[in-house]
């Protein structure tokens, strides 16, 4: 399991290389922020778009 509570897209970018090593990834932390410091990732309908 790889996850976060609240974080920016910058933290999610750092976690992406670890995704092949886990069964579950909960990386939607930036969706809870009013303003993301680096909106490099886009989330729509439960999918992460790079």
ROLO-71915 format. One record per atom (N, C-alpha, C, O): residue number from 1; residue in one letter; x, y, z. Coordinates in Angstrom, 1 decimal. Example, Ala and Ser with C-alpha at 12.3 -4.5 7.8 and 13.67 -1.06 7.14 Angstrom:
BEGIN
  seq  type      px      py      pz
    1     a    13.2    -5.7     7.8
    1     a    12.3    -4.5     7.8
    1     a    13.2    -3.3     7.8
    1     a    14.2    -3.3     8.5
    2     s    12.8    -2.2     7.1
    2     s    13.7    -1.1     7.1
    2     s    12.9     0.0     7.9
    2     s    13.4     1.1     8.0
REM end
This chain:
BEGIN
  seq  type      px      py      pz
    1     x     0.8    -1.2     0.0
    1     x     0.0     0.0     0.0
    1     x     0.9     1.2     0.0
    1     x     1.8     1.4     0.8
    2     x     0.6     2.1    -0.9
    2     x     1.3     3.4    -1.0
    2     x     0.2     4.5    -0.9
    2     x    -0.7     4.4    -1.7
    3     x     0.4     5.4     0.0
    3     x    -0.7     6.4     0.2
    3     x    -0.2     7.7     0.8
    3     x     0.9     7.8     1.3
    4     x    -1.1     8.6     0.8
    4     x    -0.9     9.9     1.4
    4     x    -2.2    10.5     1.9
    4     x    -3.3    10.1     1.4
    5     x    -2.1    11.4     2.8
    5     x    -3.4    12.1     3.3
    5     x    -3.5    13.4     2.5
    5     x    -4.4    13.5     1.6
    6     x    -2.7    14.4     2.8
    6     x    -2.6    15.6     2.0
    6     x    -1.2    15.9     1.6
    6     x    -0.3    15.8     2.4
    7     x    -1.1    16.1     0.3
    7     x     0.3    16.4    -0.2
    7     x     0.1    17.1    -1.6
    7     x    -1.0    17.2    -2.1
    8     x     1.2    17.6    -2.1
    8     x     1.1    18.3    -3.4
    8     x     1.5    17.3    -4.5
    8     x     1.9    16.2    -4.2
    9     x     1.3    17.8    -5.7
    9     x     1.7    17.0    -6.9
    9     x     3.2    16.7    -6.9
    9     x     3.6    15.6    -7.4
   10     x     4.0    17.5    -6.3
   10     x     5.4    17.3    -6.2
   10     x     5.7    16.0    -5.4
   10     x     6.5    15.2    -5.8
   11     x     4.9    15.7    -4.3
   11     x     5.1    14.5    -3.5
   11     x     4.6    13.3    -4.3
   11     x     5.2    12.2    -4.2
   12     x     3.5    13.5    -5.0
   12     x     3.0    12.3    -5.8
   12     x     4.0    12.0    -6.9
   12     x     4.2    10.8    -7.2
   13     x     4.6    12.9    -7.6
   13     x     5.6    12.6    -8.6
   13     x     6.8    11.8    -8.0
   13     x     7.3    10.9    -8.7
   14     x     7.2    12.1    -6.7
   14     x     8.2    11.3    -6.1
   14     x     7.8     9.9    -5.8
   14     x     8.6     9.0    -5.8
   15     x     6.5     9.7    -5.6
   15     x     6.0     8.3    -5.2
   15     x     5.7     7.5    -6.5
   15     x     5.6     6.2    -6.4
   16     x     5.5     8.1    -7.6
   16     x     5.2     7.3    -8.8
   16     x     6.1     6.1    -9.2
   16     x     5.6     5.1    -9.6
   17     x     7.4     6.3    -9.1
   17     x     8.3     5.2    -9.4
   17     x     8.1     3.9    -8.5
   17     x     8.5     2.8    -8.8
   18     x     7.5     4.1    -7.3
   18     x     7.2     3.0    -6.4
   18     x     6.0     2.2    -6.7
   18     x     5.8     1.1    -6.2
   19     x     5.1     2.8    -7.6
   19     x     3.8     2.1    -7.8
   19     x     3.9     0.7    -8.3
   19     x     3.1    -0.1    -7.9
   20     x     4.9     0.3    -9.2
   20     x     4.9    -1.1    -9.6
   20     x     5.2    -2.1    -8.5
   20     x     5.0    -3.3    -8.6
   21     x     5.7    -1.6    -7.4
   21     x     6.1    -2.4    -6.2
   21     x     5.0    -2.7    -5.3
   21     x     5.1    -3.5    -4.3
   22     x     3.8    -2.1    -5.4
   22     x     2.7    -2.2    -4.4
   22     x     1.5    -2.7    -5.1
   22     x     1.3    -2.6    -6.3
   23     x     0.6    -3.2    -4.3
   23     x    -0.7    -3.7    -4.8
   23     x    -1.8    -2.6    -4.8
   23     x    -2.7    -2.7    -5.7
   24     x    -1.7    -1.7    -3.9
   24     x    -2.7    -0.6    -3.9
   24     x    -2.0     0.7    -3.7
   24     x    -1.0     0.9    -3.0
   25     x    -2.5     1.7    -4.5
   25     x    -1.9     3.1    -4.4
   25     x    -3.0     4.1    -4.2
   25     x    -4.0     4.1    -5.0
   26     x    -3.0     4.9    -3.1
   26     x    -3.9     5.9    -2.8
   26     x    -3.2     7.2    -2.9
   26     x    -2.7     7.7    -1.9
   27     x    -3.1     7.8    -4.1
   27     x    -2.3     9.0    -4.3
   27     x    -3.1    10.2    -4.8
   27     x    -2.7    10.9    -5.6
   28     x    -4.3    10.4    -4.1
   28     x    -5.2    11.5    -4.5
   28     x    -5.0    12.7    -3.6
   28     x    -5.9    13.5    -3.6
   29     x    -4.0    12.8    -2.8
   29     x    -3.8    13.9    -1.9
   29     x    -3.9    15.3    -2.5
   29     x    -4.6    16.1    -1.9
   30     x    -3.4    15.5    -3.7
   30     x    -3.6    16.9    -4.3
   30     x    -5.0    17.3    -4.6
   30     x    -5.3    18.5    -4.7
   31     x    -5.9    16.3    -4.7
   31     x    -7.3    16.7    -5.0
   31     x    -8.0    17.3    -3.9
   31     x    -9.0    18.0    -4.0
   32     x    -7.4    17.2    -2.7
   32     x    -8.0    17.8    -1.5
   32     x    -7.5    19.2    -1.2
   32     x    -8.0    20.0    -0.4
   33     x    -6.5    19.7    -2.0
   33     x    -5.9    21.0    -1.8
   33     x    -6.7    22.1    -2.6
   33     x    -7.2    21.8    -3.7
   34     x    -6.9    23.2    -2.0
   34     x    -7.5    24.4    -2.7
   34     x    -6.6    24.8    -3.9
   34     x    -7.1    25.2    -4.9
   35     x    -5.3    24.9    -3.6
   35     x    -4.3    25.3    -4.6
   35     x    -3.1    24.4    -4.5
   35     x    -2.5    24.1    -3.4
   36     x    -2.7    23.8    -5.6
   36     x    -1.6    22.9    -5.7
   36     x    -0.4    23.7    -6.1
   36     x    -0.5    24.6    -7.0
   37     x     0.8    23.5    -5.5
   37     x     2.0    24.3    -5.8
   37     x     2.5    24.0    -7.2
   37     x     3.2    24.8    -7.8
   38     x     2.3    22.8    -7.6
   38     x     2.8    22.4    -8.9
   38     x     1.8    21.5    -9.6
   38     x     1.8    20.2    -9.4
   39     x     0.8    22.0   -10.2
   39     x    -0.3    21.2   -10.8
   39     x     0.1    20.4   -12.0
   39     x    -0.4    20.6   -13.1
   40     x     1.1    19.6   -11.9
   40     x     1.6    18.8   -13.0
   40     x     0.8    17.6   -13.3
   40     x     0.8    17.0   -14.3
   41     x     0.0    17.2   -12.3
   41     x    -0.8    16.0   -12.4
   41     x    -2.3    16.4   -12.5
   41     x    -2.7    17.3   -11.8
   42     x    -3.0    15.6   -13.2
   42     x    -4.5    15.9   -13.4
   42     x    -5.2    14.7   -12.9
   42     x    -4.9    13.5   -13.4
   43     x    -6.3    14.8   -12.1
   43     x    -7.1    13.7   -11.6
   43     x    -8.5    13.9   -12.2
   43     x    -9.1    15.0   -12.0
   44     x    -9.0    12.9   -12.8
   44     x   -10.4    12.9   -13.3
   44     x   -11.1    11.6   -13.1
   44     x   -10.5    10.5   -13.4
   45     x   -12.2    11.5   -12.5
   45     x   -13.0    10.3   -12.3
   45     x   -12.2     9.1   -11.8
   45     x   -12.3     8.0   -12.4
   46     x   -11.4     9.4   -10.8
   46     x   -10.6     8.3   -10.2
   46     x    -9.4     7.9   -10.9
   46     x    -8.8     6.9   -10.5
   47     x    -9.0     8.6   -11.9
   47     x    -7.8     8.3   -12.7
   47     x    -6.8     9.4   -12.6
   47     x    -7.1    10.6   -12.5
   48     x    -5.5     9.0   -12.5
   48     x    -4.4     9.9   -12.5
   48     x    -3.8    10.1   -13.9
   48     x    -3.4     9.1   -14.5
   49     x    -3.8    11.3   -14.4
   49     x    -3.2    11.6   -15.7
   49     x    -1.9    12.3   -15.5
   49     x    -1.8    13.3   -14.8
   50     x    -0.8    11.8   -16.1
   50     x     0.5    12.4   -16.0
   50     x     0.6    13.5   -17.1
   50     x     1.7    14.1   -17.2
REM end
